[in-house]
Amino acid sequence: MISLMISFAVLIVGYLVYGRVMDRVFAPDGRKTPAYTKQDGVDFIPLPTWKAFLVQLLNIAGTGPIFGALMGACFGPVVFLWIIFGSVLAGGVHDYMSGMISERHDGASIAELSGIYLGKGAKWAMRVFSILLLLLTGTVFVTSPAALLARLTPDALNGTFWIVVILIYYILATLLPIDKIIGKLYPVFGAVLIIMAAGILGGVVFGGYTVPEITLQSLHPEGLPVWPFMFVTVACGAISGFHATQSPMVAKCIQSEKVGRKVFYGAMLSESVIALVWAAGGVAFYGATGGLQNALSELGQSGAVYDISTGMLGPVGGILAIIGVIACPITSGDTAFRSARLILAEITGLNQKQIRNRLIITLPLLGAGAVLTQLDFNVLWRYFSWSNQTLAMVSLWVATAYLLKTHERKGMSLLTALPAAFMTAVSTTYILMASEGFHLGAGVSYPIGAAFTAAVFAVYLFVSRKVSTQNQK
């Protein structure tokens, strides 16, 4: 339990100290934001800071910090270290920079930012990659809440019924102005989310459960090594490329650059609190990583969440907690499809102020999502997880290129380059080793992953020195 309490403290100190460091590096000023300069009544709308924060938090806090944290907890309490340090040094930096750079470019998507700072080839690659990731995300965040809703309702209201209901909601949330549904419902969902996290944490602390202290070794029942599997399994609770597709949406709505740390960095660390709660709750409730792994295998992620919630909090408290778990993915799925619409609008040039143009893009997107819901959830999650971390890697390199181009002290780019290099190693090594990738052994995958990362970092150092030399002339 001591490790868990220290972990919460690290997140608070990280926000107050490292978040402020990133704020000073980016240097927000008093310029007018796109919420005012491009206000259109649909996507560019000024939102109060508290509402922008809640929208950002609920956008990014899907099932990732819940399901991912439970699966990550199968590695043991070492997962706490990844959640806290990954969030403070990488995830918060990633979300803050992707949101603030987008704000400086009129709310441009991560795909467009990749084109500006990494070249035209990167822009098109990221356009395709981002849309595919958002489709996977939206689909994952249809099936998981539908499964939980089916458990809570009569048999006639099965998973298929709830998939249809959720998809209809997604159509409305994707089409309508951001302040009509998302802006009005998210404060309610935010309250539910806070109650849910507080309830599970209270169950762990006051329910007589034991949370093991941190150890660096893997306790995974199937013998999976911590590197690189844990760093991909726990994505949204530590660092997630999906957030780079969400931050630009909120960047269109913030009223001042100076609230960026609260909205972007603060939402990421708040999501990490959720991940810590569920990681601790999973291990504490089942008593060991083996018990948790068995529950995930036999009941599925939704079933394990149901067991933990009702077991710790009883029927009423359990239902409240489960409603929070349902709200999380739904409030990320709707904005996943909304972000995909905005990226496709950038590509096609269709003005999104007109409802007809929004329909032209939205209906095929949701149709593709409906088809993908027929695939196995576990397969979708594995590809989503790797794609997620690969996008995080690219987003951090975009942020690095931005700092090299704009910051007077080029050495500040190390704050994004180091986590970018780390995620390069994670993503490369994982796809080499994973069963859905090349399925190579550690003896081959580790050296290749290390060599590729070293080569990429060497390119960064070369470019950094070249830029510094040019500026001195």
C-alpha positions in Angstrom: 0.0 0.0 0.0 2.9 2.3 0.7 4.0 2.0 -3.0 0.6 3.0 -4.2 0.4 6.1 -2.0 3.9 7.2 -3.1 2.8 6.7 -6.7 -0.1 9.1 -6.2 2.3 11.6 -4.6 4.7 11.3 -7.6 1.9 12.2 -10.0 0.9 15.3 -8.0 4.6 16.5 -7.8 5.1 15.7 -11.4 2.2 18.0 -12.4 3.4 20.8 -10.2 7.1 20.6 -11.2 7.6 18.9 -14.5 4.4 20.2 -16.0 5.6 23.7 -15.2 9.0 22.9 -16.8 7.2 22.0 -20.1 5.1 25.1 -19.8 8.2 27.3 -19.6 9.8 25.4 -22.6 6.7 26.0 -24.8 6.2 29.5 -23.5 2.5 30.1 -23.9 1.5 33.7 -24.6 -1.5 36.0 -24.9 -2.3 35.4 -28.6 -5.9 34.7 -29.6 -6.6 31.0 -29.9 -8.3 29.3 -32.8 -11.5 29.1 -30.7 -11.9 32.8 -31.5 -9.9 33.3 -34.7 -11.7 30.4 -36.5 -14.9 30.2 -34.5 -17.5 28.3 -36.6 -20.1 27.2 -34.1 -19.4 23.5 -34.8 -15.8 22.5 -33.9 -14.1 25.8 -33.1 -16.0 27.0 -30.0 -14.6 28.7 -26.9 -15.1 26.5 -23.8 -14.5 27.4 -20.1 -11.3 25.9 -18.8 -13.0 23.4 -16.5 -15.2 22.1 -19.3 -12.2 21.9 -21.7 -10.4 19.9 -19.1 -13.3 17.5 -18.6 -13.7 17.0 -22.4 -10.0 16.3 -22.7 -10.0 13.9 -19.8 -13.1 12.0 -21.0 -11.8 12.0 -24.6 -8.6 10.2 -23.5 -9.9 8.1 -20.6 -11.5 5.2 -22.5 -11.2 1.6 -21.5 -7.4 2.0 -21.9 -6.6 3.1 -18.3 -9.0 0.5 -17.0 -8.7 -2.6 -19.2 -5.0 -1.8 -20.0 -4.2 -1.3 -16.4 -5.8 -4.6 -15.3 -3.8 -6.4 -18.0 -0.7 -4.5 -17.1 -1.2 -5.4 -13.4 -0.6 -9.1 -14.4 3.1 -8.1 -14.6 2.9 -7.2 -10.9 3.3 -3.9 -9.1 6.2 -2.9 -11.4 3.3 -1.5 -13.5 3.1 1.3 -11.0 6.5 2.6 -12.0 5.6 2.7 -15.7 2.3 4.5 -15.0 3.8 7.2 -12.9 7.1 7.9 -14.7 5.7 7.2 -18.1 2.9 9.7 -17.5 5.1 12.5 -16.0 8.1 12.2 -18.4 6.4 11.0 -21.6 2.6 10.9 -21.6 2.0 14.4 -20.1 4.7 15.8 -22.4 3.2 14.1 -25.4 -0.4 15.4 -24.7 0.7 18.9 -23.8 2.9 19.3 -26.8 0.5 17.8 -29.3 -2.3 20.0 -28.0 -0.2 23.2 -27.9 1.5 22.8 -31.2 -1.9 22.1 -32.8 -3.3 25.3 -31.1 -0.4 27.3 -32.7 -1.4 25.8 -36.1 -5.2 26.6 -36.0 -6.2 23.3 -34.5 -4.4 21.2 -37.1 -4.5 17.4 -36.7 -1.4 15.3 -35.8 -1.3 14.2 -39.4 -1.0 17.8 -40.7 1.6 18.6 -38.0 3.6 15.6 -39.1 3.6 17.1 -42.6 4.7 20.5 -41.4 7.6 19.2 -39.3 8.6 15.8 -40.8 7.7 16.2 -44.5 4.9 15.4 -47.0 5.6 11.7 -46.8 5.1 11.7 -43.1 1.8 13.6 -43.5 0.2 11.1 -45.8 1.5 8.1 -43.7 0.1 9.7 -40.6 -3.2 10.5 -42.3 -3.7 6.9 -43.1 -2.3 5.6 -39.8 -4.4 8.1 -37.7 -7.7 7.2 -39.4 -7.0 3.5 -39.0 -6.1 4.0 -35.3 -9.2 6.1 -34.7 -11.4 3.4 -36.4 -9.9 0.7 -34.2 -10.3 3.0 -31.1 -13.9 3.8 -31.9 -14.7 0.1 -32.5 -13.0 -1.0 -29.3 -14.9 1.6 -27.4 -18.2 0.3 -28.9 -17.8 -3.4 -28.0 -16.5 -3.0 -24.4 -19.3 -0.8 -23.0 -21.9 -2.8 -24.9 -20.7 -5.9 -23.2 -21.0 -4.3 -19.8 -24.4 -2.9 -20.5 -25.6 -6.3 -21.6 -24.6 -7.6 -18.2 -26.6 -5.0 -16.4 -29.8 -5.3 -18.4 -32.4 -8.0 -19.3 -31.3 -10.7 -21.7 -33.4 -9.2 -24.5 -31.1 -6.2 -24.4 -28.0 -8.1 -25.6 -24.6 -6.9 -26.8 -25.8 -6.4 -30.4 -28.7 -4.2 -29.2 -26.3 -2.0 -27.2 -23.8 -1.8 -30.1 -26.6 -0.3 -32.2 -27.6 2.2 -29.5 -24.0 3.3 -29.0 -23.4 3.7 -32.7 -26.5 5.9 -33.0 -25.2 8.1 -30.2 -21.8 8.2 -31.9 -23.5 9.5 -35.1 -25.1 12.4 -33.2 -21.9 13.2 -31.2 -19.8 13.2 -34.3 -22.2 15.4 -36.3 -23.5 18.0 -33.8 -21.5 21.0 -32.6 -19.1 20.1 -29.8 -21.0 22.2 -27.2 -24.4 20.5 -27.9 -23.9 16.9 -26.7 -20.3 16.5 -25.7 -20.1 19.8 -23.9 -23.4 19.2 -22.0 -23.0 15.5 -21.1 -19.3 15.4 -20.3 -19.6 17.2 -16.9 -22.1 14.6 -15.8 -19.9 11.8 -17.1 -17.0 13.5 -15.4 -18.7 13.4 -12.0 -19.5 9.7 -12.6 -15.9 9.0 -13.5 -14.6 10.7 -10.3 -17.1 8.8 -8.1 -16.1 5.5 -9.8 -12.4 6.0 -9.2 -12.9 7.1 -5.7 -15.2 4.1 -5.0 -12.7 1.6 -6.2 -9.8 3.3 -4.3 -11.9 3.4 -1.2 -12.7 -0.3 -1.6 -8.9 -1.1 -1.8 -8.0 1.1 1.2 -10.8 0.4 3.5 -11.8 -3.1 2.4 -8.9 -4.9 4.1 -7.2 -5.7 0.7 -3.4 -6.0 0.3 -1.6 -4.2 -2.4 1.9 -5.7 -2.9 4.9 -3.4 -2.9 6.9 -2.6 -6.0 9.3 -5.1 -7.4 11.2 -4.8 -10.7 10.7 -8.4 -11.8 7.9 -9.7 -14.0 5.2 -11.6 -12.1 3.2 -12.4 -15.2 1.7 -15.9 -15.0 2.5 -16.6 -18.6 6.2 -15.6 -18.2 5.9 -12.5 -20.5 8.9 -10.2 -19.9 8.3 -6.6 -18.7 10.2 -5.3 -21.7 8.6 -4.5 -24.1 5.1 -6.1 -23.4 4.1 -4.2 -20.3 4.9 -0.8 -22.0 2.4 -1.6 -24.8 -0.2 -3.3 -22.7 -0.5 -0.2 -20.5 -0.8 2.5 -23.0 -3.6 5.0 -22.1 -2.5 5.1 -18.4 1.1 6.1 -19.2 1.4 7.4 -22.8 -1.0 6.9 -25.7 -0.7 8.1 -29.3 -4.5 8.2 -29.4 -4.3 11.3 -27.2 -2.5 13.1 -30.1 -5.6 12.7 -32.1 -7.8 14.1 -29.3 -5.7 17.1 -28.1 -6.1 19.0 -31.4 -9.9 18.8 -31.0 -9.7 20.5 -27.6 -7.0 22.8 -28.9 -9.8 24.3 -31.1 -11.7 25.2 -27.9 -9.3 26.5 -25.3 -9.7 30.2 -24.5 -6.1 30.9 -23.7 -2.7 29.2 -24.3 -2.0 29.7 -20.6 -4.5 27.0 -19.6 -2.7 24.4 -21.7 -0.9 22.8 -18.8 -4.1 22.4 -16.8 -6.1 21.0 -19.8 -3.6 18.7 -21.6 -0.9 17.8 -19.0 -3.3 17.8 -16.2 -5.8 15.5 -17.9 -3.1 13.0 -18.7 -1.9 12.7 -15.1 -5.5 12.5 -14.0 -6.0 9.5 -16.3 -2.9 8.0 -14.7 -4.7 8.2 -11.3 -7.5 6.1 -12.8 -5.0 3.6 -14.2 -3.3 3.3 -10.8 -6.6 2.7 -9.1 -7.6 -0.1 -11.4 -4.1 -1.7 -11.4 -4.1 -1.8 -7.6 -7.7 -2.9 -7.5 -7.2 -5.8 -9.8 -4.2 -7.3 -7.9 -5.7 -6.6 -4.5 -9.1 -8.1 -5.3 -7.8 -11.3 -6.9 -4.9 -11.6 -4.4 -2.2 -12.3 -7.0 -1.3 -11.8 -10.6 -2.3 -15.4 -11.4 -5.8 -14.9 -10.1 -6.2 -11.7 -12.1 -4.9 -13.4 -15.2 -7.3 -16.3 -14.8 -10.2 -13.8 -14.3 -9.3 -11.9 -17.5 -9.0 -15.1 -19.4 -12.2 -16.7 -18.2 -14.5 -13.6 -17.8 -12.9 -11.2 -20.2 -12.0 -7.6 -19.3 -15.6 -6.5 -18.8 -16.4 -9.5 -16.6 -13.3 -8.8 -14.4 -14.4 -5.2 -14.0 -17.9 -6.3 -13.0 -16.5 -8.8 -10.5 -14.1 -6.2 -8.9 -16.7 -3.5 -8.8 -19.5 -5.6 -7.2 -17.1 -7.5 -5.0 -15.5 -4.4 -3.5 -18.5 -2.1 -3.4 -21.6 -4.3 -3.3 -24.5 -4.2 -5.8 -25.3 -0.5 -5.6 -21.7 0.8 -5.4 -20.7 -1.7 -8.0 -23.3 -0.4 -10.5 -22.1 3.1 -10.0 -18.5 2.1 -10.6 -19.6 0.1 -13.7 -21.5 3.1 -15.1 -18.2 5.0 -14.8 -16.4 2.3 -16.7 -19.2 2.5 -19.4 -18.9 6.3 -19.6 -15.2 6.2 -20.1 -15.1 4.3 -23.4 -18.2 5.9 -24.8 -16.8 9.4 -24.2 -13.6 8.3 -26.1 -15.4 6.5 -28.8 -17.5 9.4 -29.8 -14.5 11.7 -30.1 -12.5 9.1 -31.9 -15.0 9.2 -34.7 -15.2 13.0 -34.5 -11.4 13.3 -34.8 -11.5 10.9 -37.8 -14.1 13.2 -39.4 -11.9 16.2 -38.9 -8.9 14.5 -40.4 -10.9 13.4 -43.4 -12.2 17.0 -43.7 -8.6 18.3 -43.8 -7.9 15.8 -46.6 -11.0 16.4 -48.7 -11.4 20.1 -48.0 -15.1 19.7 -47.2 -16.3 22.6 -45.0 -17.6 21.1 -41.8 -19.9 24.0 -41.1 -22.4 22.4 -43.5 -24.3 19.4 -42.1 -24.4 17.7 -45.5 -20.6 17.6 -45.6 -20.4 16.2 -42.1 -22.8 13.5 -43.1 -20.8 12.6 -46.2 -17.8 11.8 -44.0 -19.5 10.5 -40.8 -21.8 7.8 -42.2 -19.1 5.8 -44.0 -16.9 6.1 -40.9 -19.6 4.7 -38.6 -20.4 2.0 -41.1 -16.8 0.8 -41.1 -16.8 0.8 -37.3 -20.0 -1.3 -37.3 -18.3 -3.9 -39.5 -15.2 -4.0 -37.3 -17.3 -4.7 -34.2 -17.7 -8.3 -35.6 -14.0 -9.0 -35.0 -12.5 -10.5 -31.9 -12.0 -7.9 -29.2 -8.7 -9.3 -28.0 -7.3 -9.2 -31.5 -8.5 -5.6 -32.0 -6.9 -4.6 -28.7 -3.5 -6.0 -29.5 -3.4 -4.1 -32.8 -4.8 -1.0 -31.2 -2.2 -1.1 -28.5 0.8 -1.4 -30.8 -0.7 1.2 -33.2 -1.3 3.5 -30.2 2.3 3.4 -29.0 3.7 3.8 -32.5 1.6 7.0 -33.0 2.9 8.2 -29.6 6.4 7.7 -30.9 5.8 9.7 -34.1 4.0 12.5 -32.2 6.9 12.9 -29.8 9.3 13.2 -32.8 7.0 15.8 -34.3 7.2 17.7 -31.0 11.0 17.3 -31.1 11.2 18.8 -34.6 9.0 21.7 -33.5 11.3 22.5 -30.6 14.4 22.3 -32.9 12.7 24.7 -35.3 11.3 27.2 -32.9 13.1 27.1 -29.5 16.2 29.3 -29.0 17.8 26.6 -26.8 17.9 23.5 -29.0 19.0 21.4 -26.1 15.4 21.7 -24.8 14.4 19.3 -27.5 15.8 16.5 -25.4 12.7 16.7 -23.2 10.8 15.3 -26.1 13.5 13.4 -27.9 14.4 11.1 -25.0 10.8 9.8 -24.5 10.5 9.7 -28.3 13.6 7.4 -28.5 12.2 5.3 -25.6 8.9 4.8 -27.4 10.8 4.0 -30.6 12.5 1.1 -28.8 9.2 -0.1 -27.3 7.3 0.0 -30.5 10.0 -1.6 -32.6 10.9 -4.4 -30.2 7.3 -5.2 -29.5 6.3 -5.7 -33.2 9.4 -7.9 -33.7 8.5 -10.1 -30.7 4.7 -10.1 -30.6 2.6 -13.0 -32.0 0.7 -10.4 -34.2 4.0 -9.1 -35.4 7.1 -11.1 -36.6 7.2 -13.4 -33.6 10.9 -13.3 -33.2 12.9 -14.3 -30.1 14.2 -11.8 -27.6 17.8 -12.6 -28.7 17.0 -11.2 -32.1 14.4 -8.6 -31.3 16.3 -6.8 -28.5 19.4 -6.0 -30.6 17.4 -5.0 -33.6 15.2 -2.7 -31.6 18.2 -1.2 -29.8 20.1 -0.7 -33.1 17.1 1.0 -34.8 16.5 3.3 -31.9 20.2 4.2 -31.8 20.1 5.0 -35.5 17.1 7.2 -35.2 18.5 9.0 -32.2 21.8 9.6 -34.1 19.8 11.3 -36.9 18.2 13.5 -34.2 21.6 14.5 -32.8 22.9 15.2 -36.3 20.0 17.4 -37.2 20.2 19.2 -33.8 23.8 20.0 -34.3 23.2 21.1 -37.9 20.4 23.4 -36.8 22.4 24.9 -34.0 25.4 25.5 -36.3 23.1 27.3 -38.9 21.7 29.5 -36.2 25.1 30.6 -35.0 26.1 31.8 -38.5 
